[in-house]
Every structure is written in C-alpha cells, then in structure tokens.
Amino acid sequence: MDALLILTGVVGVVGGWVWLIGASVGLTAPRMLLAILLPVLTLPTRGLGYPLLPRLLLGTGLLLLSAGFIQLHQADRDRFDQLVSGAWLGNSADEAALSGRIAGQRFVPDRVIWRDNQLTFEEGPPERIRRSLAIRFDGAQALLQDTVIQRVPADGEPWPELLLQWYEGALEAPGLRKVSGPYSLSLRFTPSANGRVTLFVNLKLSEEQATWLRGDAELASTPPWLMELQARAVAAEAVVAQVTEPAAASRPPPRWGDLSVLALLDEPERFIGSTVRLTMMSGRVHEGRLSAITDDRRIVLAQQRGPSTLEFQFNPVDVARLERLSDR
C-alpha cells in the first residue's frame, strides 16, 4: 500500500507540475518562474492567474506522497532509510557491508571480536560503546564443531544466548536485552593464510524484537576452537592418507559423479541411501550416506562413528559442490 501511495503521489506531483507550467506560459515572467522553480508556493495563491485544477492535482499528489512515506516509515524503517538516504542508488558491493538493527536502532559495527566463547559486534569507540550484540556459546559449545553454524526457529537445543546493548545518550536510558532463542542464525568462518578469519553472519530475530544483522566482517585472529578444528582436520587427513595409501594400489579409486543440488531437492527419493560428498563454501568436505531431506529443505547426511551413527544437517546454499558415489 505504501508503494502505491508513493507512486500515485509522484505521478500526481509531476502531472500537476507540468500542467501548471504549461498553464503559466501566458502569465508574467516572474509568475512563470515561480511555477517552474517553486510550484508549492502557488498552491495557496489567489488572483495571480494560476488555474485551480493543476494546483489541486499537485496538492493531492503531495498529500499522497507524504502519506506513503509516513506509512513506509511505520511499516519498514529499513526501506524508508534506504529510500531517503539514496542507498538504493549504491552498487551491489555495498550489500556485503555489515549492518543491521538493534531494538529498531541502526547498527553498523566498527569491530568484530572473538573473546572466550563469545562473538561480539561493537559500534562506537572502545571507551564508549554505543551499541553491541554478543553471541554467547558458553551453553552451546557443541555447535563449535564446524566452520558453518546454523540455527532456525524449528531447531531444538542448544541455543547460543544473545546479549543486546544500546545507548543513545545522556537523555536516553541504556537498553539491555537477553535472548535465549529461538531465532535464525547463520555463521560462516573462512580462515585465511595470514591468520585472519573472514566471517559472514546472517542473524534475524522475531519482528517484535526489531533486531537483525547481516554482512561480511573480519576477525583479527583465529578463535582457539577454530584452530583446534583445523588441527584435527589436518591430523585426520594425514591418518586417512597413511591408511589408504597401501590399499590404493590394490583397488581402483572410487568414482564420484557430480550431482545437481536442485535435482536432489526436487526428487530426493531417487538419491536417499546413496553415498554423497559435500564440498562446502568454506572448503570443508563432508562424506556420508544421504539420509533425508528435511521439511525446510536441509540435506541430512549420516556418518558412521564407531558403533554409533550420527546425522548432520547442511543448508543447500552453503554447498559449493555435490557428488554422488558411482555404483560402477
């Protein structure tokens, strides 16, 4: 509705303005310039020769335009800010910038820090932080087992605790809010050769919380749990290489064939039970038996760990390559 009001208002303003200019051609030069440069000032005038109908159309268009902006501001502050600030004219590279809202307030973090078991986003100078959002993993350390961490409202425990803090100034009371779930969260850590870690975050709380955060950032150092994860992965690859090297000469190597993620999601029954290999955007590789496709279209992979079978869920958007083990 707000878009319709704004569009109708723009059409009314432009149409009334053009009509008013055309009707002012026969007037004196100052009055014609007034209609061209400041047509709003002609609305309350009388006896200056400006016709009534174009002024009515111009005034109606301004009223509709104002009503549309007011409704947009109340319904969606983010779209309103982007429209007013002209952010919609920017290039696509700006979309990757880290930004969001905390309790309805604009949030553009200046620093991203991993401290202990907590990922913190801070805005403002270190000595006077204006807003901050912390994701605490103290009670959810089981999630720190992969470079990709995902939570959706339908998931069960554990949930990282969120700590939201904001401060507007001396005349405003500081805000503090703790959220234990549910909410939507996607974190992707990508280690680099220089010891830094690139981070992508997509966090969204319920509408009444008016809090979300999305974009790319960089950690100045690698979190300890991620370093341990990398070390275990390197050690496991070395063990696998030692075990499989003697046997590789006596049996043919496995044959993997590329499989379309869309084909898997559209017809999962054709591939359930197959051995598949997922290569994630982060570079991690996961191999196992395709167990199921959940109702929210997540890929479920079963892996044998000793006497137990563990199942892991993967978001299709984080899968860079999907392969299926050929039977022949």
C-alpha positions in Angstrom: 0.0 0.0 0.0 2.8 2.4 0.8 4.4 1.8 -2.6 1.1 2.5 -4.3 0.6 5.8 -2.4 4.2 6.9 -3.2 3.9 6.0 -6.9 0.5 7.7 -7.2 1.8 10.8 -5.4 4.8 11.0 -7.7 2.5 10.8 -10.8 0.2 13.5 -9.3 3.1 15.8 -8.4 4.8 15.5 -11.8 1.5 15.7 -13.7 0.3 18.8 -11.8 3.6 20.5 -12.0 3.9 20.0 -15.8 0.2 21.1 -16.2 0.9 24.2 -14.0 3.9 25.2 -16.0 2.0 24.9 -19.3 -0.9 27.0 -17.9 1.6 29.7 -16.8 3.0 30.4 -20.2 0.7 33.3 -20.8 1.5 34.9 -17.4 4.3 37.3 -16.5 7.8 36.0 -16.4 8.2 36.1 -12.5 4.9 34.1 -12.1 6.0 31.6 -14.7 9.4 31.2 -12.9 7.6 30.7 -9.7 5.6 27.9 -11.2 8.7 26.3 -12.6 11.0 26.6 -9.6 8.7 26.7 -6.6 5.3 25.3 -7.6 4.4 24.6 -4.0 4.1 28.3 -3.3 1.4 28.6 -5.9 -1.0 26.3 -4.0 -2.4 28.9 -1.6 -2.3 31.8 -4.0 -5.4 33.6 -5.4 -5.9 36.1 -8.1 -2.4 35.5 -9.7 -3.7 33.7 -12.7 -2.8 30.2 -11.8 -5.6 27.7 -12.8 -7.2 25.7 -10.0 -7.1 22.2 -11.4 -3.4 21.7 -11.8 -2.8 23.1 -8.3 -5.4 20.7 -7.0 -3.6 17.8 -8.7 -0.2 19.0 -7.4 -1.5 19.3 -3.9 -3.2 15.9 -4.0 0.0 14.3 -5.2 1.9 15.9 -2.4 -0.6 14.6 0.2 -0.5 11.1 -1.2 3.3 11.2 -1.4 3.5 12.3 2.3 1.0 9.6 3.3 3.1 6.9 1.5 6.3 8.0 3.2 4.7 8.1 6.7 3.2 4.6 6.2 6.5 3.2 4.9 8.3 4.7 7.9 5.9 3.0 10.3 5.9 -0.4 8.4 9.5 -0.8 7.4 12.2 1.6 8.8 15.0 -0.1 6.8 13.3 0.5 3.4 12.5 4.1 4.5 16.1 4.8 5.5 17.4 3.3 2.3 14.9 5.3 0.2 15.6 8.6 1.9 19.4 8.2 2.1 19.6 7.1 -1.5 21.3 3.8 -0.5 19.3 2.1 -3.3 21.5 4.0 -5.8 24.6 2.3 -4.5 26.4 -0.6 -6.2 26.0 -4.2 -5.2 29.3 -4.3 -3.4 27.7 -2.2 -0.6 25.3 -5.1 0.1 28.1 -7.1 1.7 28.8 -4.4 4.3 28.0 -5.5 7.8 24.9 -3.6 9.1 21.6 -4.2 10.8 19.4 -3.0 13.7 19.3 -3.4 17.5 15.8 -2.9 19.0 14.9 -0.8 16.0 18.1 1.4 16.1 20.5 1.5 13.2 23.5 -0.8 13.9 26.8 -0.6 12.0 29.5 -2.4 13.9 33.1 -1.0 13.9 34.7 -4.1 15.5 34.1 -7.9 15.5 35.8 -9.7 18.3 36.0 -13.3 19.5 36.6 -13.4 23.2 36.5 -16.6 25.2 33.3 -18.3 23.9 31.7 -15.1 22.7 31.4 -13.4 19.3 30.9 -9.7 19.8 29.9 -6.9 17.4 30.5 -3.4 18.7 29.7 0.1 17.4 31.4 3.2 18.6 34.8 3.9 20.2 36.2 1.2 22.6 35.9 3.6 25.5 32.3 4.5 24.8 30.4 1.7 23.0 27.1 2.9 21.7 25.6 -0.5 20.6 26.8 -4.1 20.8 25.5 -7.5 20.0 27.1 -10.6 21.6 26.5 -14.3 20.6 27.5 -16.4 23.6 28.4 -20.1 23.1 29.0 -20.9 26.7 25.9 -23.2 26.8 26.1 -24.2 23.2 29.7 -25.3 22.6 28.5 -28.4 20.8 27.8 -26.0 17.8 31.5 -25.2 17.6 32.3 -28.3 15.5 32.2 -26.8 12.0 33.1 -23.6 10.2 29.4 -23.2 9.4 27.0 -22.7 12.3 23.2 -22.6 11.6 20.1 -22.3 13.7 16.5 -21.9 12.6 13.5 -21.4 14.9 12.4 -25.1 14.4 15.7 -26.4 15.8 15.9 -27.7 19.3 18.6 -27.1 21.9 21.2 -25.8 22.3 20.8 -22.1 21.5 23.5 -19.5 21.8 22.5 -16.7 24.1 22.2 -13.2 22.6 23.1 -10.1 24.6 21.8 -6.8 23.1 23.0 -3.5 24.4 22.3 0.0 23.2 22.9 3.6 24.4 21.6 6.7 22.7 23.0 9.4 25.1 22.5 11.2 28.4 18.8 11.8 27.8 18.0 8.2 27.0 18.1 5.2 29.3 20.5 2.4 28.2 18.9 -0.7 26.9 19.8 -4.3 27.8 18.1 -7.5 26.5 19.0 -11.2 26.6 17.6 -13.6 24.0 17.9 -17.3 24.5 16.1 -18.3 21.4 14.5 -19.1 19.1 15.8 -17.0 16.2 17.5 -17.5 12.8 21.3 -17.6 12.7 23.9 -18.4 10.0 27.6 -18.0 10.7 30.4 -19.0 8.3 34.0 -18.8 9.3 36.6 -18.8 6.5 40.3 -19.0 7.7 42.9 -17.3 5.5 46.6 -17.8 5.1 47.5 -14.6 7.0 46.0 -15.9 10.3 42.8 -13.8 9.9 39.3 -15.2 9.6 36.6 -13.9 7.2 33.2 -14.0 8.8 29.7 -14.0 7.2 26.8 -13.5 9.6 23.0 -13.5 9.0 21.1 -13.1 12.2 17.3 -12.3 12.4 15.1 -12.1 15.5 11.3 -12.0 15.6 9.6 -8.9 14.2 8.8 -7.6 17.7 12.4 -7.6 18.6 13.3 -5.4 15.6 16.8 -6.8 15.6 18.8 -8.2 12.7 22.4 -8.3 11.4 23.8 -9.3 8.0 27.1 -8.9 6.1 30.8 -9.8 6.0 33.4 -8.9 8.6 37.0 -10.0 9.5 38.4 -11.3 12.8 41.9 -10.1 13.6 42.8 -13.6 15.0 41.6 -17.2 14.7 39.4 -18.4 17.6 41.0 -21.2 19.6 38.2 -23.6 18.8 38.6 -23.0 15.1 42.4 -23.6 15.4 41.7 -26.9 17.1 39.2 -27.8 14.4 41.8 -27.1 11.7 44.4 -29.1 13.5 42.1 -32.1 13.9 41.2 -31.9 10.2 44.8 -31.9 9.2 45.6 -34.8 11.5 42.6 -36.8 10.3 43.6 -36.3 6.7 47.1 -37.5 7.5 45.8 -40.7 9.1 43.5 -41.4 6.3 46.3 -40.9 3.8 48.5 -43.3 5.7 45.8 -46.0 5.9 44.6 -45.7 2.4 47.9 -45.3 0.6 48.8 -49.1 0.7 45.3 -50.1 -0.3 45.1 -47.6 -3.1 47.4 -49.6 -5.3 45.4 -52.8 -5.0 41.9 -51.4 -5.7 40.5 -48.9 -8.2 39.8 -45.4 -6.8 36.2 -44.5 -6.1 34.3 -42.8 -8.9 32.4 -39.7 -8.0 29.9 -38.1 -10.3 28.6 -34.5 -9.9 25.0 -34.2 -8.7 22.8 -31.2 -9.0 21.7 -29.8 -5.7 18.4 -28.7 -7.3 17.8 -32.2 -8.6 18.4 -33.6 -5.2 15.9 -31.2 -3.6 13.3 -31.8 -6.3 13.5 -35.6 -6.3 15.1 -36.7 -3.0 13.6 -40.2 -3.2 15.9 -41.0 -6.1 19.0 -40.5 -4.1 18.1 -41.5 -0.5 20.6 -44.1 0.7 23.3 -43.1 -1.7 26.9 -42.2 -0.6 27.4 -38.5 -1.3 30.2 -36.0 -0.8 29.5 -32.3 0.0 32.1 -29.6 -0.6 31.1 -26.5 1.4 31.7 -22.9 0.5 34.3 -22.8 3.3 36.3 -25.6 1.7 35.3 -28.3 4.2 34.3 -31.7 2.7 31.7 -34.0 4.3 31.1 -37.5 3.1 28.3 -39.9 4.2 25.1 -41.6 3.4 22.2 -39.4 2.3 19.6 -39.9 5.0 16.8 -37.5 4.2 15.8 -34.0 3.1 14.0 -32.2 5.9 10.8 -30.2 5.5 12.9 -26.9 5.5 15.0 -28.4 2.6 18.1 -29.2 4.6 20.4 -32.1 3.5 20.8 -34.7 6.1 24.0 -36.8 6.0 24.5 -39.9 8.1 28.1 -40.8 9.2 29.2 -43.9 11.0 31.3 -43.1 14.1 32.3 -46.4 15.6 29.2 -48.2 16.8 27.1 -45.0 16.5 25.5 -43.3 13.5 25.5 -39.5 13.6 23.4 -37.3 11.4 24.4 -33.8 10.3 22.2 -31.2 8.5 23.5 -28.9 5.8 21.9 -25.8 4.2 21.9 -26.2 0.4 23.0 -22.6 -0.1 26.3 -23.4 1.7 27.1 -26.3 -0.6 29.6 -25.4 -3.3 29.7 -28.9 -4.9 27.7 -32.1 -4.5 29.0 -35.5 -5.7 27.5 -39.0 -5.7 29.5 -42.2 -5.5 29.0 -44.2 -8.6 27.9 -47.9 -8.3 30.1 -48.9 -11.3 
